[in-house]
Amino acid sequence: MPKMKTKSGAKKRFKLTASGKVRAGQAGKRHGMIKRTNKQIRNQRGTGILSEPDARIVRKFLPNG
Protein backbone atom coordinates (compact mmCIF):
# COMPACT_ATOMS: atom_id res chain seq x y z
CA MET A 1 0.00 0.00 0.00
CA PRO A 2 1.49 3.39 -0.97
CA LYS A 3 1.86 6.20 1.55
CA MET A 4 -1.03 8.64 1.80
CA LYS A 5 -0.14 12.01 0.29
CA THR A 6 -0.81 15.19 2.22
CA LYS A 7 -2.50 18.08 0.45
CA SER A 8 0.42 20.51 0.25
CA GLY A 9 -1.78 23.61 0.31
CA ALA A 10 -3.48 22.52 3.53
CA LYS A 11 -0.16 21.53 5.08
CA LYS A 12 1.11 25.11 4.63
CA ARG A 13 -2.05 26.87 5.78
CA PHE A 14 -3.30 24.85 8.74
CA LYS A 15 -1.84 23.32 11.89
CA LEU A 16 -3.31 20.92 14.43
CA THR A 17 -3.20 21.84 18.10
CA ALA A 18 -2.40 19.27 20.78
CA SER A 19 -6.11 18.80 21.49
CA GLY A 20 -6.84 18.21 17.80
CA LYS A 21 -8.33 21.60 16.94
CA VAL A 22 -7.37 23.26 13.66
CA ARG A 23 -5.43 26.52 13.82
CA ALA A 24 -5.44 28.89 10.83
CA GLY A 25 -4.39 32.41 9.93
CA GLN A 26 -6.97 35.17 10.25
CA ALA A 27 -8.86 36.17 7.12
CA GLY A 28 -9.18 39.77 5.96
CA LYS A 29 -5.69 41.04 6.76
CA ARG A 30 -4.03 41.16 3.32
CA HIS A 31 -5.01 44.61 2.07
CA GLY A 32 -7.54 47.43 2.56
CA MET A 33 -6.55 48.05 6.18
CA ILE A 34 -7.63 51.68 5.83
CA LYS A 35 -11.28 50.59 5.71
CA ARG A 36 -11.05 48.37 8.78
CA THR A 37 -11.52 49.64 12.29
CA ASN A 38 -8.55 49.57 14.64
CA LYS A 39 -10.45 47.10 16.82
CA GLN A 40 -10.88 44.73 13.87
CA ILE A 41 -7.20 44.93 12.92
CA ARG A 42 -6.19 44.29 16.54
CA ASN A 43 -8.51 41.30 16.90
CA GLN A 44 -7.23 39.71 13.71
CA ARG A 45 -3.62 39.45 14.88
CA GLY A 46 -2.00 36.04 15.02
CA THR A 47 -4.01 32.90 14.30
CA GLY A 48 -7.44 31.62 15.20
CA ILE A 49 -9.19 28.30 15.80
CA LEU A 50 -11.48 27.07 13.01
CA SER A 51 -15.10 26.29 13.76
CA GLU A 52 -15.87 22.59 14.09
CA PRO A 53 -17.68 22.14 10.72
CA ASP A 54 -14.79 23.85 8.88
CA ALA A 55 -12.19 21.96 10.90
CA ARG A 56 -13.77 18.63 9.94
CA ILE A 57 -13.24 19.41 6.24
CA VAL A 58 -9.63 20.56 6.74
CA ARG A 59 -8.70 17.55 8.89
CA LYS A 60 -9.30 15.23 5.93
CA PHE A 61 -6.44 16.92 4.07
CA LEU A 62 -3.90 16.81 6.91
CA PRO A 63 -1.65 13.79 7.43
CA ASN A 64 -2.62 12.85 10.98
CA GLY A 65 -5.95 14.62 11.26
Phi and psi in radians as a Rosetta constraint file:
Dihedral C 1 N 2 CA 2 C 2 CIRCULARHARMONIC -1.260 0.35
Dihedral N 2 CA 2 C 2 N 3 CIRCULARHARMONIC 2.792 0.35
Dihedral C 2 N 3 CA 3 C 3 CIRCULARHARMONIC -1.166 0.35
Dihedral N 3 CA 3 C 3 N 4 CIRCULARHARMONIC 2.614 0.35
Dihedral C 3 N 4 CA 4 C 4 CIRCULARHARMONIC -1.401 0.35
Dihedral N 4 CA 4 C 4 N 5 CIRCULARHARMONIC 2.273 0.35
Dihedral C 4 N 5 CA 5 C 5 CIRCULARHARMONIC -1.493 0.35
Dihedral N 5 CA 5 C 5 N 6 CIRCULARHARMONIC 2.469 0.35
Dihedral C 5 N 6 CA 6 C 6 CIRCULARHARMONIC -1.488 0.35
Dihedral N 6 CA 6 C 6 N 7 CIRCULARHARMONIC 2.535 0.35
Dihedral C 6 N 7 CA 7 C 7 CIRCULARHARMONIC -1.293 0.35
Dihedral N 7 CA 7 C 7 N 8 CIRCULARHARMONIC 2.002 0.35
Dihedral C 7 N 8 CA 8 C 8 CIRCULARHARMONIC -1.078 0.35
Dihedral N 8 CA 8 C 8 N 9 CIRCULARHARMONIC -0.626 0.35
Dihedral C 8 N 9 CA 9 C 9 CIRCULARHARMONIC -1.115 0.35
Dihedral N 9 CA 9 C 9 N 10 CIRCULARHARMONIC -0.747 0.35
Dihedral C 9 N 10 CA 10 C 10 CIRCULARHARMONIC -1.204 0.35
Dihedral N 10 CA 10 C 10 N 11 CIRCULARHARMONIC -0.639 0.35
Dihedral C 10 N 11 CA 11 C 11 CIRCULARHARMONIC -1.060 0.35
Dihedral N 11 CA 11 C 11 N 12 CIRCULARHARMONIC -0.638 0.35
Dihedral C 11 N 12 CA 12 C 12 CIRCULARHARMONIC -1.399 0.35
Dihedral N 12 CA 12 C 12 N 13 CIRCULARHARMONIC -0.466 0.35
Dihedral C 12 N 13 CA 13 C 13 CIRCULARHARMONIC -1.699 0.35
Dihedral N 13 CA 13 C 13 N 14 CIRCULARHARMONIC -0.449 0.35
Dihedral C 13 N 14 CA 14 C 14 CIRCULARHARMONIC -2.184 0.35
Dihedral N 14 CA 14 C 14 N 15 CIRCULARHARMONIC 2.705 0.35
Dihedral C 14 N 15 CA 15 C 15 CIRCULARHARMONIC -2.453 0.35
Dihedral N 15 CA 15 C 15 N 16 CIRCULARHARMONIC 2.504 0.35
Dihedral C 15 N 16 CA 16 C 16 CIRCULARHARMONIC -1.589 0.35
Dihedral N 16 CA 16 C 16 N 17 CIRCULARHARMONIC 2.398 0.35
Dihedral C 16 N 17 CA 17 C 17 CIRCULARHARMONIC -1.448 0.35
Dihedral N 17 CA 17 C 17 N 18 CIRCULARHARMONIC 3.028 0.35
Dihedral C 17 N 18 CA 18 C 18 CIRCULARHARMONIC -1.090 0.35
Dihedral N 18 CA 18 C 18 N 19 CIRCULARHARMONIC -0.559 0.35
Dihedral C 18 N 19 CA 19 C 19 CIRCULARHARMONIC -1.528 0.35
Dihedral N 19 CA 19 C 19 N 20 CIRCULARHARMONIC 0.047 0.35
Dihedral C 19 N 20 CA 20 C 20 CIRCULARHARMONIC 1.641 0.35
Dihedral N 20 CA 20 C 20 N 21 CIRCULARHARMONIC 0.061 0.35
Dihedral C 20 N 21 CA 21 C 21 CIRCULARHARMONIC -1.360 0.35
Dihedral N 21 CA 21 C 21 N 22 CIRCULARHARMONIC 2.800 0.35
Dihedral C 21 N 22 CA 22 C 22 CIRCULARHARMONIC -1.811 0.35
Dihedral N 22 CA 22 C 22 N 23 CIRCULARHARMONIC 2.173 0.35
Dihedral C 22 N 23 CA 23 C 23 CIRCULARHARMONIC -1.787 0.35
Dihedral N 23 CA 23 C 23 N 24 CIRCULARHARMONIC 2.375 0.35
Dihedral C 23 N 24 CA 24 C 24 CIRCULARHARMONIC -2.499 0.35
Dihedral N 24 CA 24 C 24 N 25 CIRCULARHARMONIC 2.785 0.35
Dihedral C 24 N 25 CA 25 C 25 CIRCULARHARMONIC -1.197 0.35
Dihedral N 25 CA 25 C 25 N 26 CIRCULARHARMONIC 2.683 0.35
Dihedral C 25 N 26 CA 26 C 26 CIRCULARHARMONIC -1.282 0.35
Dihedral N 26 CA 26 C 26 N 27 CIRCULARHARMONIC 2.473 0.35
Dihedral C 26 N 27 CA 27 C 27 CIRCULARHARMONIC -1.475 0.35
Dihedral N 27 CA 27 C 27 N 28 CIRCULARHARMONIC 2.737 0.35
Dihedral C 27 N 28 CA 28 C 28 CIRCULARHARMONIC 1.423 0.35
Dihedral N 28 CA 28 C 28 N 29 CIRCULARHARMONIC 0.494 0.35
Dihedral C 28 N 29 CA 29 C 29 CIRCULARHARMONIC -2.133 0.35
Dihedral N 29 CA 29 C 29 N 30 CIRCULARHARMONIC 0.173 0.35
Dihedral C 29 N 30 CA 30 C 30 CIRCULARHARMONIC -1.406 0.35
Dihedral N 30 CA 30 C 30 N 31 CIRCULARHARMONIC -0.797 0.35
Dihedral C 30 N 31 CA 31 C 31 CIRCULARHARMONIC -2.691 0.35
Dihedral N 31 CA 31 C 31 N 32 CIRCULARHARMONIC 3.031 0.35
Dihedral C 31 N 32 CA 32 C 32 CIRCULARHARMONIC 1.272 0.35
Dihedral N 32 CA 32 C 32 N 33 CIRCULARHARMONIC 0.554 0.35
Dihedral C 32 N 33 CA 33 C 33 CIRCULARHARMONIC -1.152 0.35
Dihedral N 33 CA 33 C 33 N 34 CIRCULARHARMONIC -0.404 0.35
Dihedral C 33 N 34 CA 34 C 34 CIRCULARHARMONIC -1.107 0.35
Dihedral N 34 CA 34 C 34 N 35 CIRCULARHARMONIC -0.546 0.35
Dihedral C 34 N 35 CA 35 C 35 CIRCULARHARMONIC -1.351 0.35
Dihedral N 35 CA 35 C 35 N 36 CIRCULARHARMONIC -0.462 0.35
Dihedral C 35 N 36 CA 36 C 36 CIRCULARHARMONIC -1.405 0.35
Dihedral N 36 CA 36 C 36 N 37 CIRCULARHARMONIC 2.622 0.35
Dihedral C 36 N 37 CA 37 C 37 CIRCULARHARMONIC -1.333 0.35
Dihedral N 37 CA 37 C 37 N 38 CIRCULARHARMONIC 2.754 0.35
Dihedral C 37 N 38 CA 38 C 38 CIRCULARHARMONIC -1.072 0.35
Dihedral N 38 CA 38 C 38 N 39 CIRCULARHARMONIC -0.624 0.35
Dihedral C 38 N 39 CA 39 C 39 CIRCULARHARMONIC -1.086 0.35
Dihedral N 39 CA 39 C 39 N 40 CIRCULARHARMONIC -0.738 0.35
Dihedral C 39 N 40 CA 40 C 40 CIRCULARHARMONIC -1.125 0.35
Dihedral N 40 CA 40 C 40 N 41 CIRCULARHARMONIC -0.796 0.35
Dihedral C 40 N 41 CA 41 C 41 CIRCULARHARMONIC -1.063 0.35
Dihedral N 41 CA 41 C 41 N 42 CIRCULARHARMONIC -0.739 0.35
Dihedral C 41 N 42 CA 42 C 42 CIRCULARHARMONIC -1.127 0.35
Dihedral N 42 CA 42 C 42 N 43 CIRCULARHARMONIC -0.741 0.35
Dihedral C 42 N 43 CA 43 C 43 CIRCULARHARMONIC -1.271 0.35
Dihedral N 43 CA 43 C 43 N 44 CIRCULARHARMONIC -0.298 0.35
Dihedral C 43 N 44 CA 44 C 44 CIRCULARHARMONIC -1.653 0.35
Dihedral N 44 CA 44 C 44 N 45 CIRCULARHARMONIC 0.159 0.35
Dihedral C 44 N 45 CA 45 C 45 CIRCULARHARMONIC -1.195 0.35
Dihedral N 45 CA 45 C 45 N 46 CIRCULARHARMONIC 2.650 0.35
Dihedral C 45 N 46 CA 46 C 46 CIRCULARHARMONIC 1.237 0.35
Dihedral N 46 CA 46 C 46 N 47 CIRCULARHARMONIC -2.521 0.35
Dihedral C 46 N 47 CA 47 C 47 CIRCULARHARMONIC -2.132 0.35
Dihedral N 47 CA 47 C 47 N 48 CIRCULARHARMONIC 2.908 0.35
Dihedral C 47 N 48 CA 48 C 48 CIRCULARHARMONIC -2.313 0.35
Dihedral N 48 CA 48 C 48 N 49 CIRCULARHARMONIC 2.942 0.35
Dihedral C 48 N 49 CA 49 C 49 CIRCULARHARMONIC -1.651 0.35
Dihedral N 49 CA 49 C 49 N 50 CIRCULARHARMONIC 2.318 0.35
Dihedral C 49 N 50 CA 50 C 50 CIRCULARHARMONIC -1.289 0.35
Dihedral N 50 CA 50 C 50 N 51 CIRCULARHARMONIC 2.610 0.35
Dihedral C 50 N 51 CA 51 C 51 CIRCULARHARMONIC -1.158 0.35
Dihedral N 51 CA 51 C 51 N 52 CIRCULARHARMONIC 2.759 0.35
Dihedral C 51 N 52 CA 52 C 52 CIRCULARHARMONIC -1.059 0.35
Dihedral N 52 CA 52 C 52 N 53 CIRCULARHARMONIC -0.769 0.35
Dihedral C 52 N 53 CA 53 C 53 CIRCULARHARMONIC -1.078 0.35
Dihedral N 53 CA 53 C 53 N 54 CIRCULARHARMONIC -0.689 0.35
Dihedral C 53 N 54 CA 54 C 54 CIRCULARHARMONIC -1.208 0.35
Dihedral N 54 CA 54 C 54 N 55 CIRCULARHARMONIC -0.712 0.35
Dihedral C 54 N 55 CA 55 C 55 CIRCULARHARMONIC -1.090 0.35
Dihedral N 55 CA 55 C 55 N 56 CIRCULARHARMONIC -0.635 0.35
Dihedral C 55 N 56 CA 56 C 56 CIRCULARHARMONIC -1.065 0.35
Dihedral N 56 CA 56 C 56 N 57 CIRCULARHARMONIC -0.691 0.35
Dihedral C 56 N 57 CA 57 C 57 CIRCULARHARMONIC -1.171 0.35
Dihedral N 57 CA 57 C 57 N 58 CIRCULARHARMONIC -0.801 0.35
Dihedral C 57 N 58 CA 58 C 58 CIRCULARHARMONIC -1.167 0.35
Dihedral N 58 CA 58 C 58 N 59 CIRCULARHARMONIC -0.650 0.35
Dihedral C 58 N 59 CA 59 C 59 CIRCULARHARMONIC -1.029 0.35
Dihedral N 59 CA 59 C 59 N 60 CIRCULARHARMONIC -0.526 0.35
Dihedral C 59 N 60 CA 60 C 60 CIRCULARHARMONIC -1.082 0.35
Dihedral N 60 CA 60 C 60 N 61 CIRCULARHARMONIC -0.528 0.35
Dihedral C 60 N 61 CA 61 C 61 CIRCULARHARMONIC -1.560 0.35
Dihedral N 61 CA 61 C 61 N 62 CIRCULARHARMONIC -0.212 0.35
Dihedral C 61 N 62 CA 62 C 62 CIRCULARHARMONIC -1.615 0.35
Dihedral N 62 CA 62 C 62 N 63 CIRCULARHARMONIC 2.609 0.35
Dihedral C 62 N 63 CA 63 C 63 CIRCULARHARMONIC -1.057 0.35
Dihedral N 63 CA 63 C 63 N 64 CIRCULARHARMONIC -0.790 0.35
Dihedral C 63 N 64 CA 64 C 64 CIRCULARHARMONIC -2.099 0.35
Dihedral N 64 CA 64 C 64 N 65 CIRCULARHARMONIC 0.848 0.35
